[in-house]
């Protein structure tokens, strides 16, 4: 098995989509594991959740390292608005 050096790291949406595309194109899971330095269970989880991963990625939400659905979207939107305002004031 490949040397897994990224233990505990979160994969970006872009890398997950690359994994999905490689498997969809017929590449062997073991080869994908070696190429990306991942373990088999991680590859299988990505493949199992491929529909959600691709849909979120295509909606340009792929910049986020983790996908989440906030319980209070109004608070989440207000926080994002405040953050952008503060960032623009200090630039």
CORFENJO-V849709 format. One record per helix or strand of 3 or more residues. SS is the DSSP state (h for helix, s for strand). FROM is the first residue (numbers start at 0). LEN is the number of residues. Records with the same first field share a line. If there is no record, write none. Layout:
SS = FROM-LEN / FROM-LEN
//
This chain:
h = 12-12 / 28-8 / 39-9 / 49-12 / 72-17
//
